[in-house]
């Protein structure tokens, strides 16, 4: 008896094309390979990226990443420029010619965030997480209201870089402005060894209307094949983004 049901899905694809990055990575995994956390040493697949506005195509090169607990994955990469406001097609082919494809819309503009309310320096320098009456201020970033924000990641330089996601803390102010609120003291106090950071940076990602509204979905929904996928002949999601980084605090 065959454990795997026959279907027309060949690969799992995950990643994004970032118009403001110099290198693009997309994870490619063959379906029905029976390996839960380890990928084969080599992956006999051809990966091609095509700019649909110009019809220029470029191959992606394979690289094998190793993670914790001996987990491995194939991440295909390219250093080709990704253009704003453009649609790309990513095609992954098996040796026999079957293909998984994703159409990827790149947003028209970068987020260009501005600091609306800065980090309160005294709240950082006098950090006391054991005080039940400590203040919990928010730093606030503002964006144009027509920008679709799909990621807000805060980087705290406390020796290692610790990260916290705050996409859920964005909100619309009228029709013209989107704000992201960063509870930086709460973030620092969630660390196992809270300390004053040397720097706080925020990376903001804008996406197109193609991005699923993940925050509005039940936790189990993205795991159901096909519900949030833009991959034809496969599963997964490959999105288009443009990122911008702003420094909200620095000791220097």
Secondary structure, 3 states (H helix, E strand, C coil): CCCCCCCCCCEEEEEEEECCCCCEEEEEEECCCCCCCCCCCCCCEEEEEEECCCCCEEECECCEEECHHHCEEEEEEECCCCCCCCEEEEEEEECCCCEEEEEEECCCCCCCCEEEECCCHHHHHCCCCCCCCCCCCCEEEEEECCCEEEEEEEEEECCCEEEEECHHHEEEECCCEEEEEECHHHHHHCCCCCCCCCEEEEEEEEECCCCCCHHHCCCCHHHCCCCCCCEECEEEEEEEEEEEEEEEEECC
